[in-house]
Amino acid sequence: MCPFVKAWHLIKRAPLVLLFLICAVPAGAQQNFLIYPLPTANSAPQAITPGPDGAMWFSEQNSNQIGRIDNTGAITEYPVPTPGGKPLGITSGSDGALWFAENGASKIGRITTSGIVSEFPIGALTPFWIVTGSDGNLWFTTTFKQITLGKLTVSGAETSYGGPVSSDLCGLAAGSRRARTALYGDPTAAALQLCASIPPGISRTPPPGRWVCFAAI
């Protein structure tokens, strides 16, 4: 195994679905790639995050499972209780569990490091990406232009920010003071209005072809 782990990545290429590990090596030395086929074929892994147990946890959209891989390469897969849940984003929560977005079931899922899964319905929302904010809550984006941001406490209380929007909000990242939401699409007046509907503390940066809104949480 690698003495120092640099990064885990997901490969989503048919017909095999793989995890691979990039190892940190001295400058000029040969790079090492360790590749691990997943037990379930065509499972379509979507996101990966470090867990509080030292393993990496990842979502499998097609097979409706949450996966775990430890530093020896041992993989365990846990089924999501709701059929067609289609887990996408996954994050390590402030409560010591892993939380994931069930895009196909309108739920936020929670899995303990021992593999016990519970689910929290969030109405008709279709969650996409999820992060743990600096306030300890779970924050998520949705597909189908539903809302700007959603928030879920670790006890399951959900709050939505902003109404229907003009573009899907996709990526979301949490820092020590801010969450970042990436809006894909052309910067229009509707996009400006969307950015303005995020909770206070907003700045806007327009890279080519998209807008990025920053919201303090």
C-alpha positions as CSV (number, residue, x, y, z in Angstrom):
1,M,0.0,0.0,0.0
2,C,0.9,3.6,-0.3
3,P,2.8,5.0,2.7
4,F,1.2,8.4,2.0
5,V,-2.1,8.8,0.3
6,K,-2.5,11.8,-2.0
7,A,-6.0,11.3,-3.4
8,W,-8.7,8.9,-4.2
9,H,-10.5,9.2,-7.5
10,L,-13.4,7.6,-9.2
11,I,-13.3,6.1,-12.7
12,K,-16.7,5.8,-14.4
13,R,-15.9,4.0,-17.7
14,A,-18.0,1.1,-19.0
15,P,-17.8,-1.9,-18.7
16,L,-15.8,-1.7,-15.5
17,V,-16.3,0.7,-12.7
18,L,-13.1,1.3,-10.6
19,L,-11.6,3.1,-7.7
20,F,-8.0,4.2,-8.0
21,L,-5.6,5.6,-5.5
22,I,-2.8,8.0,-6.3
23,C,0.2,7.6,-4.0
24,A,2.6,10.4,-3.0
25,V,6.1,9.5,-4.2
26,P,9.4,11.5,-4.3
27,A,9.9,13.9,-7.2
28,G,11.0,12.1,-10.3
29,A,10.0,8.7,-9.1
30,Q,7.5,6.5,-10.9
31,Q,3.9,7.3,-10.1
32,N,1.9,4.4,-8.6
33,F,-1.8,3.8,-9.3
34,L,-3.6,1.2,-7.3
35,I,-6.9,0.2,-9.0
36,Y,-9.8,-1.6,-7.3
37,P,-12.7,-3.0,-9.3
38,L,-16.0,-2.5,-7.4
39,P,-17.9,-5.7,-6.5
40,T,-21.1,-4.6,-8.3
41,A,-20.7,-4.1,-12.0
42,N,-21.9,-0.8,-13.6
43,S,-22.7,0.6,-10.2
44,A,-21.8,4.2,-11.4
45,P,-20.0,5.7,-8.4
46,Q,-20.6,9.4,-8.2
47,A,-18.9,11.0,-5.2
48,I,-16.3,10.0,-2.5
49,T,-15.4,11.4,0.9
50,P,-13.2,10.5,3.9
51,G,-15.1,8.9,6.7
52,P,-14.5,9.4,10.5
53,D,-13.3,5.8,10.6
54,G,-10.3,6.4,8.3
55,A,-11.9,4.7,5.3
56,M,-13.3,6.3,2.1
57,W,-17.0,6.3,1.5
58,F,-18.7,6.7,-1.9
59,S,-22.1,6.7,-3.5
60,E,-23.1,4.2,-6.2
61,Q,-26.0,5.7,-8.2
62,N,-27.0,2.7,-10.5
63,S,-26.7,0.0,-7.9
64,N,-28.4,2.2,-5.2
65,Q,-25.6,1.5,-2.7
66,I,-23.2,3.3,-0.4
67,G,-19.6,1.8,-0.6
68,R,-16.7,1.8,1.8
69,I,-13.1,1.1,1.0
70,D,-10.3,0.9,3.6
71,N,-6.6,1.4,3.2
72,T,-6.1,-2.3,2.5
73,G,-8.5,-2.1,-0.5
74,A,-11.3,-4.1,1.2
75,I,-14.6,-2.9,-0.2
76,T,-18.0,-3.2,1.5
77,E,-21.3,-2.1,-0.1
78,Y,-24.5,-1.2,1.8
79,P,-27.9,-1.1,0.1
80,V,-30.0,2.1,0.3
81,P,-33.4,1.0,1.8
82,T,-35.6,3.0,-0.7
83,P,-35.6,1.4,-4.2
84,G,-34.4,3.8,-6.9
85,G,-32.8,6.1,-4.3
86,K,-29.9,6.9,-6.7
87,P,-27.4,8.3,-4.2
88,L,-25.2,11.1,-5.5
89,G,-23.4,13.5,-3.2
90,I,-22.0,12.2,0.1
91,T,-20.3,13.9,3.0
92,S,-19.0,13.2,6.5
93,G,-21.4,14.7,9.0
94,S,-20.7,16.5,12.3
95,D,-22.4,13.6,14.2
96,G,-19.8,11.0,13.1
97,A,-22.0,9.5,10.4
98,L,-22.0,9.8,6.6
99,W,-24.8,11.7,4.9
100,F,-25.8,11.3,1.2
101,A,-28.3,12.8,-1.3
102,E,-30.9,10.4,-2.7
103,N,-31.7,12.1,-6.0
104,G,-34.3,9.5,-7.0
105,A,-36.2,9.3,-3.7
106,S,-36.4,12.9,-2.5
107,K,-34.6,12.0,0.7
108,I,-31.3,12.6,2.6
109,G,-29.8,9.4,3.8
110,R,-27.6,8.8,6.8
111,I,-25.3,5.8,7.3
112,T,-23.2,5.0,10.4
113,T,-19.7,3.6,10.1
114,S,-21.2,0.2,11.1
115,G,-23.5,0.3,8.0
116,I,-26.9,1.3,9.6
117,V,-28.9,3.4,7.2
118,S,-31.7,5.8,8.0
119,E,-33.5,8.2,5.7
120,F,-35.1,11.7,6.0
121,P,-37.8,12.7,3.5
122,I,-37.5,16.3,2.1
123,G,-40.8,16.7,0.4
124,A,-40.6,16.8,-3.4
125,L,-37.0,18.0,-3.6
126,T,-34.5,16.1,-5.6
127,P,-31.1,16.6,-3.8
128,F,-27.9,16.5,-5.8
129,W,-24.8,17.6,-3.8
130,I,-24.4,17.7,-0.1
131,V,-21.8,19.1,2.3
132,T,-21.4,19.7,6.1
133,G,-21.4,23.4,6.8
134,S,-19.4,25.2,9.5
135,D,-22.6,25.3,11.6
136,G,-22.7,21.5,11.7
137,N,-25.7,21.2,9.5
138,L,-26.0,19.5,6.2
139,W,-26.4,21.8,3.1
140,F,-27.5,20.5,-0.3
141,T,-28.4,21.6,-3.8
142,T,-31.2,20.2,-5.9
143,T,-31.8,19.3,-9.6
144,F,-34.7,20.4,-11.8
145,K,-34.4,24.0,-10.8
146,Q,-36.2,23.6,-7.6
147,I,-34.6,25.7,-4.9
148,T,-31.4,27.6,-4.2
149,L,-30.1,25.8,-1.2
150,G,-31.5,23.3,1.3
151,K,-30.4,22.7,4.9
152,L,-30.9,19.7,7.1
153,T,-30.0,19.4,10.7
154,V,-28.5,16.1,12.0
155,S,-31.9,15.6,13.8
156,G,-33.7,15.8,10.4
157,A,-35.3,19.2,10.3
158,E,-35.2,20.6,6.8
159,T,-35.2,24.3,5.6
160,S,-35.3,25.5,2.0
161,Y,-33.8,28.8,0.8
162,G,-35.1,30.4,-2.4
163,G,-37.9,29.3,-4.7
164,P,-37.8,27.8,-8.2
165,V,-34.7,29.0,-10.1
166,S,-33.7,29.4,-13.7
167,S,-30.7,26.9,-13.7
168,D,-29.7,23.8,-11.9
169,L,-27.3,24.4,-9.0
170,C,-24.7,21.6,-8.9
171,G,-21.4,21.7,-7.0
172,L,-21.3,22.8,-3.3
173,A,-18.3,23.0,-1.1
174,A,-17.9,24.1,2.5
175,G,-15.1,26.1,4.0
176,S,-14.5,27.4,7.5
177,R,-16.8,30.3,6.9
178,R,-18.5,29.9,3.5
179,A,-20.3,27.4,1.3
180,R,-19.8,27.7,-2.4
181,T,-22.6,26.9,-4.9
182,A,-21.7,26.7,-8.6
183,L,-24.5,27.7,-11.1
184,Y,-24.1,26.3,-14.6
185,G,-25.4,28.3,-17.5
186,D,-25.1,31.8,-18.9
187,P,-25.0,34.8,-16.6
188,T,-28.4,36.3,-17.0
189,A,-30.6,38.6,-15.0
190,A,-32.3,35.5,-13.7
191,A,-29.0,34.2,-12.5
192,L,-28.3,37.5,-10.7
193,Q,-31.7,37.2,-9.0
194,L,-30.9,33.6,-8.0
195,C,-27.6,34.6,-6.4
196,A,-29.4,37.3,-4.5
197,S,-31.8,34.8,-3.0
198,I,-29.0,32.8,-1.2
199,P,-28.7,33.6,2.5
200,P,-26.7,36.8,3.5
201,G,-23.0,37.1,2.8
202,I,-23.0,36.8,-1.0
203,S,-20.4,37.6,-3.6
204,R,-20.6,36.8,-7.3
205,T,-17.8,35.8,-9.7
206,P,-18.6,35.2,-13.4
207,P,-16.2,32.7,-15.0
208,P,-16.8,32.0,-18.7
209,G,-20.2,30.3,-19.2
210,R,-21.2,30.1,-15.6
211,W,-21.8,32.0,-12.4
212,V,-20.5,31.1,-9.0
213,C,-22.3,32.3,-5.9
214,F,-20.7,32.4,-2.5
215,A,-23.0,32.2,0.6
216,A,-22.0,32.4,4.2
217,I,-23.5,29.6,6.3
